[in-house]
Amino acid sequence: MSFEDSIPSPQKAQPAEGTFITFEQAKAVNILLAAATVAQKAGAFSLKDASAVYEAIQCFVPVKSEEPEVKEDDAA
């Protein structure tokens, strides 16, 4: 049984009503994601498992918009 078989397929998180995490929990998630990234780069996972870890991490990466943000000072 591989690591990938033990976890559900990752999907982009959708905002949920009433579900909030504390600052400490968010910080802990960021540390765990960084640790998984370091381990992945060091070859700690098989290729198949590395793919699953990468996809899971991508669920937490914010999607950047293509359009540049216009500030109020720039519009004047």
Summary of the structure (lengths in Angstrom):
residues: 76
radius of gyration: 16.9
end to end distance: 60.3
largest distance: 60.3
contacts: 124
relative contact order: 0.18
helix: 50%
strand: 0%
